[in-house]
Amino acid sequence: MKVVGSSVQRSDGEAKVRGDAVFGADLAVPGMLHARLLRAPVAAGIIRHIDTAAAKASAGVRDVVTGADVLNERAGVAVFDNPLFATDYIAYEGEPIAAVVADTAEQAEAAIRKVELTIDAETPVATPGQALMSDARMVHPSWAEFGTVGGIDFNRDGNIVSQILLDPGDVDGAFKRADRVIEGVYQTPRQYQAYLEPKMALATFEAGRYTIQVSHQYPFRLRDRLAQVLDVPKSAVRIVGHHIGGGFGAKLDLALEPYAAVLARRARRPVMMLNNPEEERLTAPCRENATVKVRSAVLNDGTILAQDVDVVFDSGAYANNHPATASIPIFMFGSIYRVGTARIRNRMVYTNTAPTGAFRGVSGPYLVFAAERHMDQIANELGRDRREYRLAMLAEDGHKMLNGQALEELSILHKAFDLVEERAPWAEQGKGKLRGVGIAAAVWLTNPQPGQATVKLNEDGTLTVVTAATDSGSGAVTTGLRQIAAECLGISADAVTITMPDTDVAGFDAGSQGSRTTHVAGRAVYDATTGVREKVIEKAAAMLETAKEDLVIEDGVVHVAGVPEMSLGLADVAMAATFSQGPIAASGSYTTPPPPHDPSRTKGMLFSTWPTPTYHVHLAEVTVDAVTGKVTVERYIIAQEVGRTINPDAVKGQVLGGLAQGLGYTLWERVDIDAGRYVQRNFESHGLPLACDMPEVEFVLMENPEAAGPYGAKGAAEPSIVPVAAVIANAVSDAIGAPIDDIPITPEAVLDALERS
């Protein structure tokens, strides 16, 4: 292959370096007004009165809107629990109460401060533990009245947003037969996505239609959710995408868009909304904080007869997308290791805190943290070497997960362990005082949701790919999709242009999430380009008076194999086709079919299978300062299966980025909550890792082409974050001789553990 497998330059790289790329926050149009939201100043309370008179009289103000002025029905992705504006009670600090639109952003900001609120503050339900108490106040007193997608109940109960229970039977019997029962409790905090570009929306309303310009990961979901909130047909909403300054899951759902749309319709003028940094910090849908309890029934030879897993995580004030992904724990336990049976309970809980949401590797980092810390715990209690015990317990190809789906390529994990061993022999690592080594393994998925693409051959021999797939910085679109199309047609990647997302122009695509873009959108592009290629061959065969089977396309030229002088440029073929039979274009669509599984085990679960799995092993060596408690990651090795590497540099960049976020989550980042309110309110206090914090990293990219993927590609962007917390905690625990079962692993936590040991 000439294009696939090479590190071609991003098509947006130069524009971004020069500052020419247009991000959402850069947008401005004639006649544009500016809007600001009044957000709740407390985490919980009863709204007694809202007085907007002074705000309406403020200079430059065009309109002031509250829930009393607009359609304010509850809506949501899975549970319809979220109103546009809080009108009677406040569910979290930062919840929108009113909106002001004015001639300038400064005037809107000044006016919003003049809205007078009378609030009876209440003691917030601040933690899942408080929410689950028998006498807990209901975060939403009317929870039983909330509708749900498809009428699915999600086993809701008061402050429990959603819960699943997978109980295949005989778990209790297995515990009675066990030689020992090993238990652990693992706690993880929230994690802020820390994207640089704040959320924004530029809305216009003309001829009965809304057009919203955004920097968003999933334009079609945004279209559908806006139609839901505004109570209009989906065709009445158009989403136009621009460059995205990071998202990592935070830009997958509604934010400012419905407010901008409502204000634009009322003002009959374009309306721009842009969050300030503190608003972003207070309202971003962080990764959820969670507590995972794991009990294992173990024989003295190491056999795990059964596991009993109880997960509780914090949904915040609203359900967001959590009920749809509630089943992820059933794929994290009893999957890569041999476990006789397992009972899995997962509860998502309302609290009076900002709603949590998607973040790279949704749910995976804390579930693998619990699973792999627990494997270390079992090995230690049995007196077994931690690596040797994992290898002894690794399942074989064809092993079935708890949903009945077989993992057919688990042998890749054996290879991954071997490749890591070649680079860092286990017996030689972690030697010395307060020096430790950790290892962890994981299986991750490639999001299966659908994508469509249309590919057009232009009359100059170049290609245009029309897609709603978004590139939030990964290069999956600006390199990956271009390379796939170029390879398929036999042209250079520079001859391929990818359009920006526009729901009026492009077919449906499920957006930048779940490592799906290269695999799913790339497959749609491959199929569409294959259609173009077939039409080119057919037309060229007629023009050259030869058989289609004799033709090849290389470097933008169609020629008879072995007879290069019998040739036509793609531009010649395109021009001839355009004026004889019509322009050459084709479309492709793809969605990953669900793998075979046992539906009786996944009743009521929206997410019932683990499609296109990939396999991973991480190893880390750390040192610990006994005086300060500081942890230094000296070396990190990643063995990651990628299917086929479309662009090696882009894949390595994604793997390194996931590792950096995982290290931040594990060691430094803080998202503390005090009485329902965030303590850290800016980047400076957040504790993000710096370049100088990154260890020496060694990559081993294992290629194992997937038949359904474009040129064998699978998802690659998410998995590297998933095992990081586990492997670092395992290494620190090894170094200090004491268990570390909570993150972040702060110096204070290390010193406390050292004192206990």
N, C-alpha and C positions, 0 to 999 in steps of 0.2 A: 504494500500500500504506500502511496506517495504522500498523502495528506494526513490521514488518520495515523496517529502514533507519533506525530511530530509536534513540537511546541511552537505553533504559529502564533503570531502577535494578535492580541485582541483588537477587534475592529473599533472599539471605543477607547483604546488606550491613549492614543495621541490627544484626542479631544479632552480627555480627563486630565492629562498631564498639563496641557496648555490652559486649562480653565474654560474651554469652549463648550463642554458638555452641559446641557440644560437639565438641571434637577428640578423637582417640583417646587422647591422653595425659591427658585430663580424666576418663576413665572410672573408675568404682569401683562394685563390687557387694558385697552382703553376703557375708561369708565368704571374701573374696578373699585369696589368698596372693600372695606376691611372689617373683620368680625372677631370678637373675643367672647369667651365663655366665662360666666361666673360659676366657679366651682365650690363645692361644699367645703367649709372650713373645719368641719368636725367629722369624725369617723362614723358617728351614729347620732341621730336626733330626729325630733318631730319638727316639721316646718309649720310654724303658726301663721306667718304672714310674709308676703313678698311685696315690697313697694318699689315700683319701677319709675315713679313720676320724676324724680330728680335725674335719673339716667336719661329718660326720654327728652328732658329739657336741656341736656348737656350739648355743648357745641359740636356740630358736625354729625350728630346722631340721626340716622335714618329710621331705625326700628329697634325695639327691644322686645324680645320674645321669651315667654315662659311656657311651661307645660299647659297652661290654661289657654294659650293662643293657637295651639297646633294639635294635629292628631298625635296622641301620646300613648298609643297602644303598646303593650309590652311585646318585645320581639326577641329573637335570638337564633343562634345556629341550631341548637338542639332543644333547649328549653326556652320557652317564650317568657322570660322573666325580666327583661331589661327595658325600662321606659326610656324615651328620648331625654326627658328632663325629670328630675326628682320633683314631686309636687306635694307629697304629704309626709314622707319620711326620707331620711338620708341613709344610704346603705354603706357609703365609704367616703373618706376624705378625697376630694377631687371630683366627686360626681357632679355633672352639669346641672345647674339650677336655672340659669337664664343665659341668653345670648344677646349681644349688642352688635349692631352693624353701623359703621360710621364711614365718613369720607377718608379718614386716615387710621392707621393702626394705633397711633397715639391717642386719638380722640376716642376710639373704641375702648382702649385700656382705661382712660380716665373715666369714661361713663360707667363702665362695669363696676368700678369701685363705689359708685353712687347708688347702686341698688341696695336697698335696705332689707335685711333679713331679720326675722324673729324666729329663733330656733331654740327649742328645749333640748339641750344636749343629753344624750343617754350614755350609759356605760357600754362601750362596744363589746360585741362578741369577737374577741381579738384573735383567738387561736382555735384550731380544730378541737383541741381538748375541751375548751369551754363550750364550743358549739355542740359537742356530743353529750354534755352533761344532761341528766334527766330533767333538770329544772331550767335548762338554758332558755333564754329569750330567743324567739324566732327572728332571724335576720329578715325574713320575709313572712309576715303573719298570714298573708294570703297565698302562700306557696301552693296549696292544693288546687287553686284555681288556674294556675299557669298551664298553658297549652304546651304541647311538645311536637316535634317533627314526626310526622307519620302516626301520631297518637301513641307513640311508644312511652311506656310509663317510666322507664329507667329506675324502677324501684325507689322512687323518691319518698322521703319521709322527713318532714320538718326541715331541719338544717342539713339533711343529707340530700345533696343535689342529685346524686346518682350513685348506684352501687351495683356491683356484680358479685356473684358467688358461684364459683366453679367447684363442685364437690362431687368427684367421681365415685365416692364411696370407699369404704375400708381404710380410710385415713386413720381413724381412731384405733382400729384393730392393729394397724402397722405400728403405731406408737406403743401399744401393749406388748408387741413382740420384740421391740428394740432392746439392744443391750444398754443403750444410753440415749438420752434426749438432750440435744444441744440447741441452745436458744441464743438469739441475739436480737438487739434492737438497734436500728440504724436510722439516724436523723440527718436530714439535709435541709438547707435553707432555700429561699428564693434566689433566682439569678436573673439579673437585669440584662437585656439584650445589648445595651450600650451601643446602639447604632448612632452614627454621627448626624445624619439628617433628621430633623424633627418631622413629625407627621404634619401633613398639610392637605388642603383641598381647595381647588379653584372651581367654583360652580357657576354655571349659567343656566338660564331657563328661557327657552325660545320655542314657540310653536308647540307648546304642550309637552316638550321633552327637556329632560335634564341632561346636561353634559358636564361631567366631572373630570377635571384633569388632576392627576395624582402621581405620587411615587408609591406604588403599591405592589405587593407580591402576587396578588391573585385577583386580577381585574374582573373576571366573571363572577366570582363570589361577591365581590363588592357590588357589582350590578344587581345581583339577585337580592342581596341583603338590603340595598337601598330601595329596591322595588317593594320589598316587604315592609320596611319602616314607613315609606312614603305612601303606601297603599296605591301603587300604580302598576301597570303591566311592566314586565321586564323590558319590553321593547321601548318603553318611554324613558329608559336610562341608558346613556352612553358613557363608557369609561375610556379615557385616553391616558395611556401611561407614559411616563418619562423615566429618565435615569433614576435609580434608587440608591440613596446613600446609606445602604445597609438596612437590614430588617431582621434576619435570623428568626423569623416567626412572628415578630411583633406587628408586621404590616400585612396580616392575612385576613383581617376582619374590619368592621366599621371603626372609625375613630371620629374625625371631624367632618366627614363627608355629608352625613344627613343634616347637620346644622347649616353647613354652607349651602346645601340644596334648598332647604326651607327658606333661608334668608334671601337667596337669589330669586326664588319665585315671588316672595312678598315684595322685594325691592325692584324687581324687573331690571336688575343690574348684575353684572358679574360680582361674585363675592369670594374673597380670599381669606382663608383661615390658616394660621400657622401657630403651632404650639411653641411656647417658650421652653427653655431647658428644664425648669422646675416642673412644669406641667408634664413633660415627657417622663421625668423621673417618678412623679406621683401616680401616673395613670398607665404606664407601660404594662402590658400583660406579661409579667415576669414568669419564668419557670416556677412552678408551684413548690412550696415547701412541703416536705413529706416525712412521715414516720413509717418505717417498714419493720415489722416484727416477723422473724423467721424462726420456726421450730423444725428441727430435723430428727427423724427417728433413724438411728444409726446402729449398725452392727459393729462389732469389734474389728471385723476385717475391712471396714470402711464402706460397706454397702449402705446406701441411703434408701431405706424402705419407703419413706414418705416425707413430705414437707407440708407444713401448715404455714401459710403466708398471709399476713394481715397488713394491708396498705391503707393508710389514711392520708389524704392530701388536701391542701387548702385551695379551694376554688375561688376564694375571695367572695365578693358580693354578688357575683352573677356566674352563670354556668359556663358561658363562653362555649368552646368546642369540646370541653372535657368529657361529657357523656359519650361522645363519638369515639374517643380513644381510651375509654375505661378498661378495655380488655387487654391492653398491652402487657400487664403483669403475667398473663397466661402464656406469653411467648418468651418471657425472661427466665422463668423457673421451669425446670424439667425439660429444657430444650437441648442444650449442648452437653449436659451431664446426665448420666443414668440415674434417674430417680424413679422409684417404684410407682408412686402416685403422689398427687399433690392437691391440696385444697387451697384455693386462692380467693381471698376476699379483698375487694377494693372499694373504698368509700371516698367520694368527693364531697367536701363539706363547705357550706356557706360560712363566711365570716364577714365582719365589718371591716374589710380591707379591700384594697384595689383588686379587681378581678385578675386572676392569673390566666395564662394562656400558653400558646405554643412557643417553644424555643428549640432550636437545633437539637435533634435527637429526642423528641418529645417523650418525657417520662423515663427514657432509657438510662441517663446517667445515674439517677438515684436508685433505680431498680437493679442495675448491674453493680452499683456500689454495695447494695445489700447482699446480692447473690454471691459476689466474689469475696467480700469480707467474710461472709459466712463460710465459704469454702476454706479460707485460711483458718477460720476458727475451728472447723471440724478437723482439718489436718493437724493443727496444733494439739487439740485435745486427744487425738489418736496417736500422737508422737510420730506422725508421718511428715516426710518432706513435702512442702507445699506444692512444688511443681510436679513432683512424682505422683502425688495424690490426684492432681487434676488430670494428668495423663492417664492414670488408672481408671478414672471415672468418666473420661470422654466417651460420648456415645459414638456409634458407628453409623455409616451411611444407611439411610432408611429409617433411622430412629424417629418415632412419632412424638410430636409435641403434645401438650395437653389438649389442644383442639383436634387432635387426630391427624394433623398434617405431617407428612413425612419430610424430614430434612435429608435430601439425597446426596449432599456434598459435604458432610461433616468431616470427611477425611482431609479437607482443606485446613481444618484447624490443627490436625496432626502435623501437616507440612509447615504451618505457621509457627508452631512451637519449635520445630526443628530449625527453621530459618533464624528465629531469634536466638536459639542456642548456639548456632554457628558464630553469631556476632558477639554474644555475651554469655559464655558458658556459666551456667547457673552456679556450679560449685565454686566458681572463682569470684562471684559477685558478693557485695555487701560485707566484705571482710574489714574488720577494724572497728574501733570504738565508735558507737553511735553512727554506724554506717549500715544501711539496710537496702534490701532489694525486694521489689514486689512484682508480681506478674498477675495478669488477668486476661480472660478471654470473653468474647461476646459474639453474638449473631445479631445482625441488624437487617432491616428491610429496605426495599426500594418502593416508595409510594406508588400505588398502581393507578391512580386516578387519571382520567382520559385526557388526551390531547389531540389537536387537529392542526394540520398545516397545509397551506397551498403554496406551490412552487411554480414560478413563472419564468420561462426562458425569454429573456429580452432580446431585442433585435440586434444588439451588439454582442451577443454571445454570453452575456452575464446572467446570473440567476438572482431573482428576488424571492425571498422566503417570507410569506405572510403568516404570522403566528401571534397568538396572545401569550406565548411563553415569556416569562419575565426573567431578567438577569439582575439579581440584587447585589452583584459584585463578584460572583463566582466565576464568570466567564463561560458558564454552561451554554449560553446563547451566543455570546460574541465570539467564542472560539468553537465550542463543541458542535453546535448545530451547523455553523458554517462549514466546519471540516467534514461533517457527515455528508452534507449536500455536495460539497466539492469532490470528495472521494467518489461518490456515487456517479457523478456526471463526468468525471475526468477533467476537472478544471482546477485552478488554484483557489485557495480560500479567499484570496483578495477579490476574486470575481463573484463573490456571493455577498449579497446585502440582506440583512434581516430587518424587517420593519419593527417599529415600536408598537406595543400592544394597543389595540383599538377594538372594542367589542362590537362596533358597527361593521368592521372590515374583516376581522379574523374570526375563525371558528373557535369553539370552546377549548380552553386549556385550563387545567387545574392549578396553574401557577407554580411559583418557586417555593417548593416545600418538599420535605421528605426525600431528598436526593432523587427526585423523579425526572428532572428536566432532560438530562442527556439520555436517559433510558426511554422514557415515554414520549416526550416531545421529539426527541431525536429519532425514535422509531417512526413517528408520524412524518417527519421530514424525509427520512430515508424512503418510506413508501411513496411519498409524493414525488420525490426526485427520481425514483425508479420509474414511475409513470411518465415523467418527462423524458427520461432516457429512452424508454420504449418508443415514444412518439418521434423522438429525434432519429432513432435508428430506422424506423419505418419510413420517414420522409427522406432521409439520406439514401436509403436503399433504392427508392424510386428515382431519385435524382442521379445516382451513380449507376443505375441499371444493374444492380447486383443483389444477391441474397442478403437478407437481414443477418443471417447467421455468420456472414463473412466480415461483418463490420465491427470495429472497435473504436472507442473514443479515448483519446489521449491528449492531454495538454490543450484542450479546447478544439481539437480537430477530430473529425470522423473520417476514418480511412479503412480501406480493405486490409485485413490482416496480411502482413507480409508484402503489401504493395502500397507503400506510403504515398506514391504519386497519385493514386486514385483516392482523392481526399476532398473534404469540404470543411470549412470552418463552421463552428456552431452558429456564428452570426449569419452566414449564408443560409444555413438550414432554417434558422429562426425566421429570417426575412421571407424566404420562399414559402414557408408554411403560413405565415401571417396573411399573406395576400392570395393564397390559393385555397387554404382550408380553415384558416383561423389561427390565432396565436397558440403557441404550445404552452400548456399549463396542466397541472394535475394536483389533486389533493390526496392527502393521506390522513388516516385516523388510527389511533391505537389506545387501548386500555389493557392493562395486564389482567388476564382472566384469573379468578381465584383458584388457588391450588386445591386439589381434593382434600377434604377434611371431614370431620364428623359434625354435621349441623346440630345434632342433639346436644352437643357440648357448648354450643355458642348461641343458644337461644337468647334473643333480646340484645345481642351485641351487634353494633353497627360495623365493627371492625373485627371480622371473624377469622381472618387468615393472615399469614406472614409471607407476602409475595416477594419473589426475587431476592432471597436472602444472601447476605454477604458475611464473611467470617474474618475474625480479627483477634490478634494477640498483641498485648502491650507489655513491655517490661520497663521498669524504672529503677535507677539506683539513686539513693538520697543520702545526705549527711545531715545530722542534727547537732546544733550547738547546744550543749548542756547548760550553758549559762543563760543564753537569751531565748532558747526554744525555737530559734529560727531554723526552718527547713530549707535546704538547698537541693534542688534536683540536679544531680551531676550529669546524668545520662538518661536518655529516653530512646527506646526502640519501638517502632511500630511495624508490624506485619499486617498489611491490609489487603484483602481481596477486592479487586475492582472490576472483575469481568474483563473488559478490554480497556486499556488506557487510550482515550481519544487524544488528549493533550497532556503529556507528562508533567510539564511545569504547572499547568492549571490544577491538575489533581494533587500534586505535592503542595501547592499553595493552599488548597482546601484542607488537606490533611493537617498541615501545620497550623492553619487557623483554628480548626476544631480542637487541636491539642492546646493552643494558647487559651481558648475559652474554657477548656476543661481544667487547666491549671489554675486559672483565675477563680473558678467555681470552688476548687478544692482548697486553695491555700490563702487567697488574699481578699477576694471580693466580699463585701458586706451589704446585705439587704436586711437590716434589723428593723423590727416593728415594735413600737412602744405604744400600748393602748390603741392599737389599730392604725397608728400613723407611722409612716416611714421616717427613720432617723436620718439616713443619708439622703440628701436632696440635690446632690450635684456630682459631677464626675470626680472632682477632687477628693471627695470623701468616700468614694465608692471602692477604691482599691483595685482598679484594673491593672493587669500585668503590663509591664513595659517590655520593650525589646530586650533590655539587659537582663530580664528575669527568665528568658527562655533558655533551656538547657541545650546541650549538644543533642541533636536529634538525628537518628538514622531511620531511613525509610526502606521498607521492603514492600514493593507493590507486587502483589501476586496476581498474575493474569490468568483468568479462568473464564473464557468467553461464554456468554449466555446466548443460547440460540435465538431467543426472542429479541435480544437487544440489538441496536444498530451497531454492526461490526462487533457484536459481543459485549457491548457496554452494559454495566450495571450502575447503580447509584454509588457515589463516592464521597459526597460532601459531608454527610452527617456522622458516619460511624466513628471517626477519630475522636469525637468528644465523649462517646458513650462509656468507654472503660477507664477514663483518666482518673476520676475520683477514687475508684476501687484500687487501681494499681499504686497510686501515690499513698493512700492510706495503708495498704498492705506493706509498702516499703517503710513507711514511718513506724508502723507497729513493729516491724522486724528490727528496725534500728534501735528503738528504745525499750523493746521487750515488754511492751504494754499495748493493749488494744486501743485503736483509734476508730471509733464507730460513729462519730459525728463529724461533719464538716461545716464551716471551713476549719482547716487544721491551723489555727492561729498559734503564735508563740505561747500565748497563755494556756491554750489547750494542751500543748506539748509539755509545758512545765508541770501542769496539773497531773498529766499522765505519768510523767517521770517521778513525781512525788508519790503517787499511788503505788508505783511499781517498786 
